[in-house]
Amino acid sequence: MALPAFAVYASLYLYPALTNLLYATQRWDGITAPEFTGFRNITYLLTEDDLFRKALGNNLRFMLVVVIFQTGFALLFATFLLKNSKTNIFLRIVFFFPTILSSVSVGIIWTFLYDPNYGSITAFLKTIGLGDRAPLWLGNESLTLYSIALTQVWFHTGQMIVIYVAGLQQIPKELYEAAEVDGATRWQQFKGITWPMALPTTAVVVAYTTIQTFKAFDLIFAMTGGGPSYASEILVTQIYNTAFISQKFGYASAQSVVLVVLVLFITWLQRKTLRLNDGTK
Amino acid sequence: MYKVLRSSLLSVYAAIILVPCMIVITGAFKTDFEIYTKPLSLPAKWSFDNFRKLFVESNIAKPFFNSVTVAVFSVLITLLFASLAAYAISRLMTVTGKVLFLLFSLGLAIPGQVNIIPIFQLFVKLNLNNSLIGLILVNIALTLPISIFILSAFFKDLPKEMFECAGMDGAGQFRIYRSIALPLSKPALGATAIFLFVICWNDLLYPLMLITETSKKTLPLVLIDYKGEYFASYSMQFAAILVASLPMVLMYLFMQRTFQAGLTAGAVKG
């Protein structure tokens, strides 16, 4: 019964993943016969390729910023929206809404909002008298990545709120009642009960958000295409460009092998830190 | 103090979500000049020009139809294959089941984007580029692991006794799968279907790579094209976004709970 699923999965997932390893050892333009070069791609990639290092750094910064803000906001708003009152359910529906849109739509909407001449953010800054201080959100090399990160947070925080609400609702009410009797403040209750009890949920949220940042190709492609001068290039956009713009298929495969190793390593690291936390509680 | 802080933060956040949506919805019916000068107001005159252009000149109905075809077939076939596999893994096999599950778990850990190059090369060889069938196959392969993961967790929680009774009454495995497992798992299947539908409907990377023929393009691809073609006209781009998002938005309005369940099910242990 598992045969149809396994057949498709093996031929269009496992088999390509293996051929990817083979391609990574070749110099290949995708058309003429590939030439075997062993580990040359990988060593060049890791030691000499500044662009790759830049994309890697961008990817990690993008991940960190999005994970911190998205998780923080989601936890904060989940504590606000914990009770299943009508208003809260309605607000959850509103906050969740962007999740159902496509990355391309979200990218276009925010390209408009960030537009230096016509965008609504600039217009808003003008009305409060900061018009001439408005930066080039997507045109400024040192800002682009963070502007896109903000869009990503806008895009997916609602989804994480819903995950957090489900997690926080599992915490027994008696704990809060007892704390209240003892005169604990809201902040103390959060620190003493909510945060430790929500750690498993936080682990889920952080892991999911991390994977999402590695998949942010669609959003970045729609907003900047990785520019200006590679300032918003992450690993997947670079892999795409290396293969389909520069026609270096072998080298792009080597890049994706590094991406796989990196993703597996980060996943492992997160699992490990989570387990440590569990042990001390 | 807490109450004031809470309600002001909630209002600000709601505004940050709703204002851009209002700008897009009203903007699609406005002139570009109006979008820049009065982004928040209703259109002075509701104009359907942009939509006429999209449907008559750009023929957006074609990519719309392509997206529907790809999404519907991808979701249905994935659900069928995944539920069969999940049933087998969680109910029947012991050793093979564990091995299979481990193999599918690999697909969960590794983001599907890393396969773009081998998939592209393979599909060019098989003449599956520029084909909707190719896109459907890719979608199935990419979403099977997560679907099997969600569904097998659900099947494991179903009461054993029901399956045992059915077995004793002489029902074969397919019969049990069809008459017991599937009907009982309707909520899980619905949530997974929504989850898959959103992924397939919104995907850009694989269509971008595999589809170059205009007649085969899906909505995210033509949205990118419009961004270039109508770069000077946000109202056109907004109208295109409305058309492309409409099915999702309508479904969301009627089934928020299923959406929320589906789009977070993928996260649990993901």
Chai-1 contact restraints between the chains, C-beta under 6 A:
chainA,res_idxA,chainB,res_idxB,connection_type,confidence,min_distance_angstrom,max_distance_angstrom,comment,restraint_id
A,M1,B,L84,contact,1.0,0.0,6.0,A-B,restraint_1
A,M1,B,A88,contact,1.0,0.0,6.0,A-B,restraint_2
A,A2,B,A85,contact,1.0,0.0,6.0,A-B,restraint_3
A,A2,B,A88,contact,1.0,0.0,6.0,A-B,restraint_4
A,A2,B,L100,contact,1.0,0.0,6.0,A-B,restraint_5
A,P4,B,F81,contact,1.0,0.0,6.0,A-B,restraint_6
A,A5,B,F81,contact,1.0,0.0,6.0,A-B,restraint_7
A,A5,B,A85,contact,1.0,0.0,6.0,A-B,restraint_8
A,A5,B,L144,contact,1.0,0.0,6.0,A-B,restraint_9
A,V8,B,I140,contact,1.0,0.0,6.0,A-B,restraint_10
A,V8,B,A141,contact,1.0,0.0,6.0,A-B,restraint_11
A,Y9,B,A141,contact,1.0,0.0,6.0,A-B,restraint_12
A,Y9,B,L144,contact,1.0,0.0,6.0,A-B,restraint_13
A,L12,B,L137,contact,1.0,0.0,6.0,A-B,restraint_14
A,L12,B,A141,contact,1.0,0.0,6.0,A-B,restraint_15
A,Y13,B,G107,contact,1.0,0.0,6.0,A-B,restraint_16
A,Y13,B,A141,contact,1.0,0.0,6.0,A-B,restraint_17
A,P16,B,N115,contact,1.0,0.0,6.0,A-B,restraint_18
A,P16,B,P118,contact,1.0,0.0,6.0,A-B,restraint_19
A,P16,B,I119,contact,1.0,0.0,6.0,A-B,restraint_20
A,T19,B,P118,contact,1.0,0.0,6.0,A-B,restraint_21
A,N20,B,P118,contact,1.0,0.0,6.0,A-B,restraint_22
A,F80,B,R6,contact,1.0,0.0,6.0,A-B,restraint_23
A,F80,B,L10,contact,1.0,0.0,6.0,A-B,restraint_24
A,I93,B,Q256,contact,1.0,0.0,6.0,A-B,restraint_25
A,V94,B,A14,contact,1.0,0.0,6.0,A-B,restraint_26
A,V94,B,I17,contact,1.0,0.0,6.0,A-B,restraint_27
A,F96,B,Q260,contact,1.0,0.0,6.0,A-B,restraint_28
A,T99,B,L263,contact,1.0,0.0,6.0,A-B,restraint_29
A,I100,B,V198,contact,1.0,0.0,6.0,A-B,restraint_30
A,I100,B,M248,contact,1.0,0.0,6.0,A-B,restraint_31
A,I100,B,Y252,contact,1.0,0.0,6.0,A-B,restraint_32
A,L101,B,S245,contact,1.0,0.0,6.0,A-B,restraint_33
A,S102,B,N202,contact,1.0,0.0,6.0,A-B,restraint_34
A,S102,B,P220,contact,1.0,0.0,6.0,A-B,restraint_35
A,V104,B,L204,contact,1.0,0.0,6.0,A-B,restraint_36
A,V104,B,P220,contact,1.0,0.0,6.0,A-B,restraint_37
A,V104,B,L223,contact,1.0,0.0,6.0,A-B,restraint_38
A,S105,B,I241,contact,1.0,0.0,6.0,A-B,restraint_39
A,S105,B,S245,contact,1.0,0.0,6.0,A-B,restraint_40
A,I108,B,K227,contact,1.0,0.0,6.0,A-B,restraint_41
A,I108,B,Q237,contact,1.0,0.0,6.0,A-B,restraint_42
A,I109,B,P20,contact,1.0,0.0,6.0,A-B,restraint_43
A,I109,B,V24,contact,1.0,0.0,6.0,A-B,restraint_44
A,F112,B,Y234,contact,1.0,0.0,6.0,A-B,restraint_45
A,Y118,B,Y36,contact,1.0,0.0,6.0,A-B,restraint_46
A,S120,B,P39,contact,1.0,0.0,6.0,A-B,restraint_47
A,Q159,B,L263,contact,1.0,0.0,6.0,A-B,restraint_48
A,V162,B,Q260,contact,1.0,0.0,6.0,A-B,restraint_49
A,V162,B,T264,contact,1.0,0.0,6.0,A-B,restraint_50
A,I163,B,T264,contact,1.0,0.0,6.0,A-B,restraint_51
A,I163,B,A267,contact,1.0,0.0,6.0,A-B,restraint_52
A,R186,B,Y2,contact,1.0,0.0,6.0,A-B,restraint_53
A,V204,B,A267,contact,1.0,0.0,6.0,A-B,restraint_54
A,Y208,B,A267,contact,1.0,0.0,6.0,A-B,restraint_55
A,Y208,B,G270,contact,1.0,0.0,6.0,A-B,restraint_56
A,F214,B,P111,contact,1.0,0.0,6.0,A-B,restraint_57
A,K215,B,P111,contact,1.0,0.0,6.0,A-B,restraint_58
A,F217,B,L205,contact,1.0,0.0,6.0,A-B,restraint_59
A,D218,B,L204,contact,1.0,0.0,6.0,A-B,restraint_60
A,V236,B,Q113,contact,1.0,0.0,6.0,A-B,restraint_61
A,A243,B,I117,contact,1.0,0.0,6.0,A-B,restraint_62
A,F249,B,I117,contact,1.0,0.0,6.0,A-B,restraint_63
A,A252,B,I117,contact,1.0,0.0,6.0,A-B,restraint_64
A,S253,B,I117,contact,1.0,0.0,6.0,A-B,restraint_65
A,S256,B,V114,contact,1.0,0.0,6.0,A-B,restraint_66
A,L259,B,V114,contact,1.0,0.0,6.0,A-B,restraint_67
A,V260,B,I110,contact,1.0,0.0,6.0,A-B,restraint_68
A,V260,B,V114,contact,1.0,0.0,6.0,A-B,restraint_69
